[in-house]
Amino acid sequence: MKPLVLSTAAVFTFASGPVLAADAQELLKEKACLSCHTVDKKLVGPAYKEVAAKYKSRKDAEAYLVKKIKEGSTGVWGPIPMPPNGTVGDDDAKTLAKYILTVK
Protein backbone atom coordinates (compact mmCIF):
# COMPACT_ATOMS: atom_id res chain seq x y z
CA MET A 1 0.00 0.00 0.00
CA LYS A 2 1.31 3.44 -0.92
CA PRO A 3 1.36 6.16 1.73
CA LEU A 4 -1.01 9.06 1.21
CA VAL A 5 0.88 12.21 0.31
CA LEU A 6 -0.95 15.50 0.38
CA SER A 7 0.36 18.68 -1.12
CA THR A 8 0.62 21.80 0.96
CA ALA A 9 -2.23 23.27 -1.09
CA ALA A 10 -4.46 20.29 -0.31
CA VAL A 11 -3.69 20.49 3.40
CA PHE A 12 -4.38 24.22 3.38
CA THR A 13 -7.67 23.69 1.54
CA PHE A 14 -8.86 21.07 4.01
CA ALA A 15 -7.74 23.08 7.01
CA SER A 16 -9.11 26.41 5.83
CA GLY A 17 -12.67 25.28 5.02
CA PRO A 18 -14.11 25.39 8.55
CA VAL A 19 -12.05 28.50 9.39
CA LEU A 20 -13.42 30.35 6.36
CA ALA A 21 -16.98 29.38 7.25
CA ALA A 22 -16.55 30.47 10.88
CA ASP A 23 -14.96 33.79 9.89
CA ALA A 24 -17.68 34.40 7.31
CA GLN A 25 -20.46 33.60 9.78
CA GLU A 26 -19.11 36.22 12.16
CA LEU A 27 -18.86 38.77 9.34
CA LEU A 28 -22.39 38.02 8.16
CA LYS A 29 -23.64 38.91 11.64
CA GLU A 30 -21.30 41.85 12.20
CA LYS A 31 -22.02 43.51 8.84
CA ALA A 32 -25.81 42.95 9.08
CA CYS A 33 -25.90 40.79 5.94
CA LEU A 34 -28.35 38.44 7.64
CA SER A 35 -30.90 41.25 7.84
CA CYS A 36 -31.64 40.66 4.16
CA HIS A 37 -30.11 37.27 3.27
CA THR A 38 -30.18 33.69 4.53
CA VAL A 39 -28.26 30.65 3.41
CA ASP A 40 -31.13 28.68 1.92
CA LYS A 41 -34.20 30.83 1.31
CA LYS A 42 -35.04 34.25 -0.08
CA LEU A 43 -35.60 36.92 2.53
CA VAL A 44 -35.35 40.48 1.21
CA GLY A 45 -32.47 39.48 -1.02
CA PRO A 46 -31.63 36.14 -2.58
CA ALA A 47 -30.44 33.13 -0.59
CA TYR A 48 -26.70 32.61 -0.64
CA LYS A 49 -27.18 29.22 -2.29
CA GLU A 50 -28.99 30.98 -5.17
CA VAL A 51 -26.16 33.48 -5.50
CA ALA A 52 -23.56 30.69 -5.52
CA ALA A 53 -25.49 28.73 -8.16
CA LYS A 54 -25.94 31.78 -10.38
CA TYR A 55 -22.28 32.81 -10.38
CA LYS A 56 -20.39 29.52 -9.92
CA SER A 57 -19.47 29.33 -13.61
CA ARG A 58 -18.11 32.88 -13.81
CA LYS A 59 -14.34 33.01 -13.87
CA ASP A 60 -14.46 36.33 -12.03
CA ALA A 61 -17.17 35.30 -9.56
CA GLU A 62 -15.24 36.22 -6.43
CA ALA A 63 -14.22 39.66 -7.72
CA TYR A 64 -17.74 40.26 -9.04
CA LEU A 65 -19.30 39.48 -5.66
CA VAL A 66 -16.72 41.57 -3.80
CA LYS A 67 -17.75 44.54 -5.94
CA LYS A 68 -21.47 43.87 -5.38
CA ILE A 69 -20.97 43.51 -1.63
CA LYS A 70 -19.12 46.81 -1.40
CA GLU A 71 -20.97 48.89 -4.01
CA GLY A 72 -24.44 47.34 -3.93
CA SER A 73 -26.57 46.60 -6.98
CA THR A 74 -29.91 47.32 -8.56
CA GLY A 75 -32.18 45.08 -10.63
CA VAL A 76 -30.03 41.95 -10.55
CA TRP A 77 -32.39 39.97 -8.29
CA GLY A 78 -35.56 42.01 -8.66
CA PRO A 79 -36.80 45.49 -7.89
CA ILE A 80 -35.35 45.79 -4.38
CA PRO A 81 -31.83 47.24 -4.57
CA MET A 82 -28.96 46.06 -2.44
CA PRO A 83 -27.45 49.17 -0.87
CA PRO A 84 -23.70 49.67 -0.81
CA ASN A 85 -22.04 48.45 2.35
CA GLY A 86 -19.32 50.94 3.20
CA THR A 87 -18.43 49.14 6.43
CA VAL A 88 -17.07 46.08 4.59
CA GLY A 89 -13.37 46.33 3.75
CA ASP A 90 -11.66 44.53 0.89
CA ASP A 91 -10.45 41.56 2.96
CA ASP A 92 -13.84 41.07 4.62
CA ALA A 93 -15.62 41.31 1.27
CA LYS A 94 -13.28 38.64 -0.14
CA THR A 95 -13.96 36.38 2.84
CA LEU A 96 -17.71 36.83 2.35
CA ALA A 97 -17.55 36.27 -1.40
CA LYS A 98 -15.46 33.11 -1.02
CA TYR A 99 -17.89 31.76 1.54
CA ILE A 100 -21.00 32.60 -0.48
CA LEU A 101 -19.55 30.79 -3.50
CA THR A 102 -19.19 27.61 -1.39
CA VAL A 103 -22.83 27.51 -0.28
CA LYS A 104 -24.81 24.64 -1.80
GROMACS elastic network, one bead per residue, 0.5 to 0.9 nm:
[ bonds ]
;  ai    aj funct       b0    kb
    2     5     6  0.88597   500
    6     9     6  0.80076   500
    6    10     6  0.59799   500
    6    11     6  0.64408   500
    7    10     6  0.51541   500
    7    11     6  0.63378   500
    7    12     6  0.85731   500
    8    11     6  0.51255   500
    8    12     6  0.60570   500
    8    13     6  0.85179   500
    9    12     6  0.50467   500
    9    13     6  0.60493   500
    9    14     6  0.86395   500
   10    13     6  0.50250   500
   10    14     6  0.62094   500
   10    15     6  0.84896   500
   11    14     6  0.52295   500
   11    15     6  0.60066   500
   11    16     6  0.83869   500
   12    15     6  0.50722   500
   12    16     6  0.57599   500
   12    17     6  0.85188   500
   13    16     6  0.52811   500
   13    17     6  0.63006   500
   14    17     6  0.57731   500
   14    18     6  0.81755   500
   15    18     6  0.69486   500
   15    19     6  0.73226   500
   16    19     6  0.50686   500
   16    20     6  0.58608   500
   16    21     6  0.85316   500
   17    20     6  0.52957   500
   17    21     6  0.63531   500
   17    22     6  0.87338   500
   18    21     6  0.50881   500
   18    22     6  0.61018   500
   18    23     6  0.85452   500
   19    22     6  0.51365   500
   19    23     6  0.60580   500
   19    24     6  0.84167   500
   20    23     6  0.51602   500
   20    24     6  0.59521   500
   20    25     6  0.84752   500
   20    95     6  0.69984   500
   20    96     6  0.87372   500
   20    98     6  0.81352   500
   20    99     6  0.67226   500
   21    24     6  0.50624   500
   21    25     6  0.60185   500
   21    26     6  0.86793   500
   21    95     6  0.88032   500
   21    96     6  0.89393   500
   21    99     6  0.62503   500
   22    25     6  0.51249   500
   22    26     6  0.64190   500
   22    27     6  0.87517   500
   23    26     6  0.53193   500
   23    27     6  0.63501   500
   23    28     6  0.87209   500
   23    95     6  0.75767   500
   23    96     6  0.85734   500
   24    28     6  0.60028   500
   24    29     6  0.86402   500
   24    92     6  0.81558   500
   24    95     6  0.61426   500
   24    96     6  0.55194   500
   24    97     6  0.89109   500
   24    98     6  0.87156   500
   24    99     6  0.63422   500
   24   100     6  0.86525   500
   25    28     6  0.50875   500
   25    29     6  0.64660   500
   25    30     6  0.86464   500
   25    96     6  0.85515   500
   25    99     6  0.88154   500
   26    29     6  0.52938   500
   26    30     6  0.60456   500
   26    31     6  0.85277   500
   27    31     6  0.57212   500
   27    32     6  0.81149   500
   27    33     6  0.80773   500
   27    88     6  0.89029   500
   27    92     6  0.72672   500
   27    95     6  0.84875   500
   27    96     6  0.73471   500
   28    31     6  0.55513   500
   28    32     6  0.60727   500
   28    34     6  0.59929   500
   28    96     6  0.75561   500
   29    32     6  0.52529   500
   29    33     6  0.64151   500
   29    34     6  0.61929   500
   29    35     6  0.85188   500
   30    33     6  0.78418   500
   31    34     6  0.81975   500
   31    85     6  0.81532   500
   31    87     6  0.70958   500
   31    88     6  0.70179   500
   32    35     6  0.55081   500
   32    36     6  0.79692   500
   33    36     6  0.60132   500
   33    37     6  0.60999   500
   33    38     6  0.84055   500
   34    38     6  0.59669   500
   34    39     6  0.88677   500
   35    38     6  0.82832   500
   35    43     6  0.83115   500
   35    44     6  0.80189   500
   36    42     6  0.84062   500
   36    43     6  0.56895   500
   36    45     6  0.53760   500
   36    46     6  0.81159   500
   36    47     6  0.89874   500
   36    82     6  0.89354   500
   37    40     6  0.87544   500
   37    41     6  0.78731   500
   37    42     6  0.66804   500
   37    43     6  0.55512   500
   37    44     6  0.64790   500
   37    45     6  0.53677   500
   37    46     6  0.61467   500
   37    47     6  0.56726   500
   37    48     6  0.69759   500
   38    41     6  0.58867   500
   38    42     6  0.67205   500
   38    43     6  0.66215   500
   38    45     6  0.83416   500
   38    46     6  0.76588   500
   38    47     6  0.51601   500
   38    48     6  0.63206   500
   38    49     6  0.86901   500
   39    42     6  0.84363   500
   39    46     6  0.88029   500
   39    47     6  0.51970   500
   39    49     6  0.59778   500
   39    50     6  0.86191   500
   39   100     6  0.84627   500
   39   103     6  0.72749   500
   39   104     6  0.86687   500
   40    46     6  0.87268   500
   40    47     6  0.51570   500
   40    48     6  0.64448   500
   40    49     6  0.57996   500
   40    50     6  0.77524   500
   40   103     6  0.86630   500
   40   104     6  0.83759   500
   41    46     6  0.70671   500
   41    48     6  0.79490   500
   41    49     6  0.80576   500
   41    50     6  0.83160   500
   42    45     6  0.59067   500
   42    48     6  0.85172   500
   42    50     6  0.85529   500
   43    46     6  0.65196   500
   43    47     6  0.71228   500
   44    80     6  0.77078   500
   45    48     6  0.89819   500
   45    77     6  0.72815   500
   45    78     6  0.86209   500
   45    80     6  0.77075   500
   45    81     6  0.85607   500
   45    82     6  0.75901   500
   46    49     6  0.82364   500
   46    50     6  0.63487   500
   46    51     6  0.67470   500
   46    77     6  0.69134   500
   47    50     6  0.52593   500
   47    51     6  0.65218   500
   47    52     6  0.88041   500
   48    52     6  0.61119   500
   48    53     6  0.85447   500
   48   100     6  0.57024   500
   48   101     6  0.79102   500
   48   103     6  0.64105   500
   48   104     6  0.82724   500
   49    52     6  0.50626   500
   49    53     6  0.61209   500
   49    54     6  0.85734   500
   49   100     6  0.72749   500
   49   101     6  0.78792   500
   49   102     6  0.81925   500
   49   103     6  0.50840   500
   49   104     6  0.51804   500
   50    53     6  0.51178   500
   50    54     6  0.60917   500
   50    55     6  0.86918   500
   50   103     6  0.85960   500
   50   104     6  0.83118   500
   51    54     6  0.51698   500
   51    55     6  0.62680   500
   51    56     6  0.82795   500
   51   100     6  0.72545   500
   51   101     6  0.74097   500
   51   103     6  0.86022   500
   52    55     6  0.54557   500
   52    56     6  0.55551   500
   52    61     6  0.88574   500
   52   100     6  0.59731   500
   52   102     6  0.67549   500
   52   103     6  0.61711   500
   52   104     6  0.72096   500
   53    56     6  0.54623   500
   53    57     6  0.81501   500
   53   101     6  0.78295   500
   53   103     6  0.84038   500
   53   104     6  0.75946   500
   54    57     6  0.76339   500
   54    58     6  0.86183   500
   55    58     6  0.53999   500
   55    59     6  0.86787   500
   55    60     6  0.87329   500
   55    61     6  0.57434   500
   55    62     6  0.87629   500
   55    64     6  0.88243   500
   55    65     6  0.87024   500
   55   101     6  0.76734   500
   56    59     6  0.80238   500
   56    61     6  0.66243   500
   56   101     6  0.66059   500
   56   102     6  0.88273   500
   57    60     6  0.87467   500
   57    61     6  0.75675   500
   58    62     6  0.85869   500
   58    64     6  0.87875   500
   59    62     6  0.81527   500
   60    63     6  0.54537   500
   60    64     6  0.59255   500
   60    65     6  0.86016   500
   61    64     6  0.50195   500
   61    65     6  0.61040   500
   61    66     6  0.85245   500
   61    97     6  0.82211   500
   61    98     6  0.89775   500
   61   101     6  0.79193   500
   62    65     6  0.52712   500
   62    66     6  0.61478   500
   62    67     6  0.87078   500
   62    94     6  0.70248   500
   62    97     6  0.55406   500
   62    98     6  0.62474   500
   62   101     6  0.75298   500
   63    66     6  0.50263   500
   63    67     6  0.62813   500
   63    68     6  0.87080   500
   63    94     6  0.77093   500
   63    97     6  0.79096   500
   64    67     6  0.52894   500
   64    68     6  0.63544   500
   64    69     6  0.87140   500
   64    97     6  0.86233   500
   65    69     6  0.59335   500
   65    70     6  0.84744   500
   65    93     6  0.80529   500
   65    94     6  0.82135   500
   65    96     6  0.85905   500
   65    97     6  0.56135   500
   65    98     6  0.87698   500
   65   100     6  0.87798   500
   65   101     6  0.89616   500
   66    69     6  0.51517   500
   66    70     6  0.62400   500
   66    71     6  0.84621   500
   66    90     6  0.75133   500
   66    92     6  0.89152   500
   66    93     6  0.51941   500
   66    94     6  0.58221   500
   66    95     6  0.88702   500
   66    96     6  0.78354   500
   66    97     6  0.58821   500
   66    98     6  0.89978   500
   67    70     6  0.52574   500
   67    71     6  0.57446   500
   67    72     6  0.75260   500
   67    93     6  0.81768   500
   68    71     6  0.52253   500
   68    73     6  0.59987   500
   68    82     6  0.83324   500
   68    84     6  0.77116   500
   69    72     6  0.56536   500
   69    73     6  0.83348   500
   69    82     6  0.84182   500
   69    83     6  0.86373   500
   69    84     6  0.67882   500
   69    85     6  0.64330   500
   69    88     6  0.77831   500
   69    93     6  0.64712   500
   69    96     6  0.84374   500
   69    97     6  0.80104   500
   70    83     6  0.86770   500
   70    84     6  0.54308   500
   70    85     6  0.50279   500
   70    86     6  0.61883   500
   70    87     6  0.81979   500
   70    88     6  0.63685   500
   70    89     6  0.77343   500
   70    90     6  0.81301   500
   70    93     6  0.70362   500
   71    82     6  0.86177   500
   71    83     6  0.72087   500
   71    85     6  0.64633   500
   71    86     6  0.76766   500
   72    81     6  0.74137   500
   72    85     6  0.68122   500
   73    76     6  0.68089   500
   73    77     6  0.89214   500
   73    81     6  0.58143   500
   73    82     6  0.51526   500
   73    83     6  0.66810   500
   73    84     6  0.74609   500
   74    77     6  0.77586   500
   74    78     6  0.77504   500
   74    79     6  0.71561   500
   74    80     6  0.70313   500
   74    82     6  0.63199   500
   74    83     6  0.82834   500
   75    79     6  0.53901   500
   75    80     6  0.70475   500
   75    81     6  0.64396   500
   75    82     6  0.88525   500
   76    79     6  0.80934   500
   76    81     6  0.81840   500
   77    80     6  0.76120   500
   77    81     6  0.81873   500
   78    81     6  0.76214   500
   82    85     6  0.87427   500
   84    87     6  0.89684   500
   85    88     6  0.59418   500
   86    89     6  0.75468   500
   88    91     6  0.81813   500
   88    92     6  0.59666   500
   88    93     6  0.59917   500
   89    92     6  0.53524   500
   89    93     6  0.60343   500
   89    94     6  0.86196   500
   90    93     6  0.51180   500
   90    94     6  0.61974   500
   90    95     6  0.86948   500
   91    94     6  0.51138   500
   91    95     6  0.62645   500
   91    96     6  0.86865   500
   92    95     6  0.50198   500
   92    96     6  0.61713   500
   92    97     6  0.85502   500
   93    96     6  0.50669   500
   93    97     6  0.60277   500
   93    98     6  0.85188   500
   94    97     6  0.50508   500
   94    98     6  0.60095   500
   94    99     6  0.84485   500
   95    98     6  0.52715   500
   95    99     6  0.61957   500
   95   100     6  0.86441   500
   96    99     6  0.51307   500
   96   100     6  0.60578   500
   96   101     6  0.86061   500
   97   100     6  0.51136   500
   97   101     6  0.61939   500
   97   102     6  0.88155   500
   98   101     6  0.53150   500
   98   102     6  0.66617   500
   99   102     6  0.52530   500
   99   103     6  0.67724   500
  100   103     6  0.54203   500
  100   104     6  0.89271   500
  101   104     6  0.82682   500
